[in-house]
Amino acid sequence: MQRVRHYILEVALLAAVILVSVGGFWNIYFGTDADPQPHHHLHLATVFIWMSLLLAQLILIMRRSYQAHRKIGLAVLIAGPLLVATTAMLAVRSAQKGAASGEGDFMIVQNTMATLELGLLIFLAFLLKNRRKLHGSLLLSTTIVFMGIALFFALTSFVPPFRTGSFDPTFDGFQLAGTAGQVTCLAVGFLFFIRDPKNGWPFLAAGFCFPFNDAIYSLLTSFGLINPLTDIVGSMSQPLTFIAIFALLFSLLAATALPRRARISGSPVHIERPAA
C-alpha cells in the first residue's frame, strides 16, 4: 500500500488518459456516423498497446517484480517505433485528405510536430536509460501528448458547447476545446514538475508541445506556408512513411539504449516514479 501511494499520480495519469482516449475514439466506432476504417483500427491498437505496456510496467515496479519488468520492458523497442510510425502515417493520410478536398489540413502542424515530439521523448528515454527516474518520466510523459489530442475529440464529441461555441458566440467551439486540452496538459505537466523538477520536467515539456505547435502554425500561416507544407506531407507514401519511421526509430533505440553485451543477454527498461 505504501508503494501504491508513492505512484498514485502516475497511476491516476494513465487511468485518466486511457479513459479520455476511449472518449476520443468513441464517435469513430459508436457515433451516429460511425465508420471505422483500417487506419482507425491500427491507431487504436497501437495507442492502447502503448498505454497498456506503460501501465503494466508501473504495476510491476509497485510489486517489486523487477525481473518481469525488465523482460516486458524490451517490448518498448518494438512498441515505441510502431507507435511513432503509425502516428506519422496518419499525419500523411490527414494531409492527403486535406489536399484532395481543397480545404487544407488545419491539423497539419499538430500532426507533424506531435509525431516528431513523440519520437523525441521515446528516444531521449532510451538515451538516458541509466537515469532511471528520468527515463521513466520521459516514457510516461508521452501520455500527455495523447491526452491533449484525445481530450480535444472527447470534448467536441460529448460536450455540445465545445462543438457549437455556445459558451461565447465570439469564439469557435473547436478552438475552445483545443484551448481546454492545452490548459489541462500544462496543468498536469506543472503538477509533475513541481513535485520533482529534476525528473519531472518531461511532463511539463510535453504539455508545452501543443502551444508551441500552435505558435509554429501561426508563424507558417503568416508566411503562407501551411498549404505548401500540407502538399509536401501529403505527397508522401503512407506505407513507405510507416516503414521508414519505424526502421529509423528502431535503429536509434537499439543503437542507443542497448549496450553491446545487452544485445545478446537483454537489457532492462525501467519505469520509475520521479523522486518525491
Protein Blocks (a to p, Z undefined) as FASTA:
>chain_A
ZZmmmmmmmmmmmmmmmmmmmmmmmmmmmmmklccdfklmmmmmmmmmmmmmmmmmmmmm
mnopaklmmmmmmmmmmmmmmmmmmmmmmmmmmmmmmmmnonopaklmmmmmmmmmmmmm
mmmmmmmmmmmmlmmmmmmmmmmmmmmmmmmmmmmmmmmklmnopmpmkbcfklmmmmmm
mmmmmmmmmmmmmmommlmmmmmmmmmmmmmmmmmmmmmmmnopmmmmmmmmmmpcfklm
mmmmmmmmmmmmmmmmmcfklmmnopadddddddZZ
